Amino acid sequence: MGALRRPQQWETPKPNPEGSASVEPRIGRPYPRWLVVSGLVFYCAAVWVLVVVAGSWGVELIRTATAQP
């Protein structure tokens, strides 16, 4: 699958010809790693909570449907 991937061209930051204090944006990861990891953990936890709640609700529906009058 690596042959299907486009090569990425990384540019090196160029110094400002005017010599002002402005800094060019950093090229690389757009978000810090801690934010990505904590977001992923939160997302997985939320999905598992939804799975457990939906499963419990489904089991209760089955018990109600099969209950003898």
Residue pairs with C-beta under 8 A, 6 or more apart in sequence:
10 27
11 27
13 24
13 26
13 27
14 24
16 22
16 24
